[in-house]
Amino acid sequence: MPITQSAKKAVRGSLRKKAFNDARKKSMKEIMKKIEKLSKTDKAKAAEMLPSAFKAIDKAAQKGVIKKNNAARKKSRLSRILK
């Protein structure tokens, strides 16, 4: 457990950041799963959702939730599924 005042504040800040990061990662994963599921039945509908997935992935990479190459790999795999 943190003892000093600054350590206590750092814990509060890191918990807040973790909540934001977890929410961003969850939304990214959810839309990716939706596209993967739709690609098996309706590729046109999945292709319409692709830009929103790219936006979520790029935003996660921009904010440091995932790394840049990880984001590129996710986008590549999603677009490859729809071809």
N, C-alpha and C positions, 0 to 999 in steps of 0.2 A: 504494500500500500504506500501511496505517496505521503511524504511527511511534510515537506516544505509547501508553502503557499503556492509557489510557482509550479511545483510538480502537480499539485491538485488542479490548477487551472489548465495545465497541459493535458491532463487526463480528460477533463471536460471537453476541451477542444478536439482531442483526437476521437472521442466518442461521437461528437457532432459530425466530424468529417467522415467517420466510418458509416454513419447513418446515410449521409448523402451519397457516398460511394456505393454502398450496398443497394440503394434505391436505383441508382443509375445502371449498375451492373444487372440488376434484376430486370429492369425494363428492356435492356438490350437483349438479354437471354430470352425473354418472353417473345419478343417480336421475331427473333431468329427461329425459335421453335415453331411459331405460327407459320412462318414462311416454309420451313422444312416440311411441315405437315401438309400445307396447302399444295406444295409442289408435286405431291404424289397424286393429287386429284385434279386441281385446277391451276395450271401453270400461269395462265393469263392473270388471274387474281393475285397470285404470289408475286408476279412481276410488277404489279401495281404497288405492292407493299415494299418492294425493294428499296426505293429511295428513303423511306422512313427508317428502315433498318440501317442503311448506310449512315444516316444522320445520327442515329443512336450510337452506332459503333464509333463514328468519328468524334462525337462528343465525349464518349468515354475515354478515347485515346487522348483527346485534347486536355481533359481534366486529370489525366494520369491514373485513371482507374485500371486501364490496360495499356500495354506498351504499343508503340507505333507499328511494329512488325506483326504483332498479334492482331491488331485491327486490320491490317492489310490482308492477313491470312484469312480472317473471318469473312471479309468482304469477297475475297476471291472464291472461297468455297461456296458462299451463298450464290454468287452469280453463276458458278459452274453447275450447281444443282438445277438451275432454271434453264440451262441450255439443252 
